[in-house]
Amino acid sequence: MPESLFAEIKTTHPALIDAARWWNPLTDGKPSLNWDDFMKSYAAIETAMAKHPWLQDWKNLEEGRSLELQLTGAEIGEVSSELETFVIPVWRHAGFAGKPTYCFLARRNDGRDWVTVYFSDKDERALVTTSSKPDPKSPSMIERADVYWHPKGKTGEKSSRYAIIENDGRCHVETFVDEDAK
């Protein structure tokens, strides 16, 4: 991340997005944005996420679930080089439109386990690149999906799998096949 003021934020009232990690880049040693800028971004992103009803369904499955926004300034909470290396290749492979606009950690078990989920304003689906601890007994396919995508993963290995979440909540695991490596 760029040199930033970092804040971990949790809501005090129920909300779809109930936590955030915000990196506020510094300019001449001072934060480039203020609290109002954060709140404006948060409100716009919460409105965008409300278009995905499966998110609230997922949160309602069990106590201790949290949807944590990752935000750098007013943009996706990813360094551009990391995004280009670790997300864009699988994003394109999956046929998503545009580029990832939002990144979240969907946390469960009071934050101990998480799934990394990316969204775009140009696609109704979501991309899951990592599940920290898949739970084969979970009622949520998102949590059952055993995925961890890495650009050096080999076909057939866990590190070559990712999941696509349809806007109705259906989730399916895919295998990344690097056509350039063939």
Secondary structure, DSSP 8 states (H G I E B T S, - for coil): --SEEEEEEE-SS--SS-EEEEEEEEETTEESS-HHHHHHHHHHHHHHHTT-HHHHHHHHTSTT-EEEEEEETTEESS-HHHHHHHTHHHHHHTT-SS---EEEEEEETTTTEEEEEEEETTEEEEEEEEESS--TT-S-HHHH---EE-TT--TTSTTEEEEEE-TTS-EEEEE---GGG-
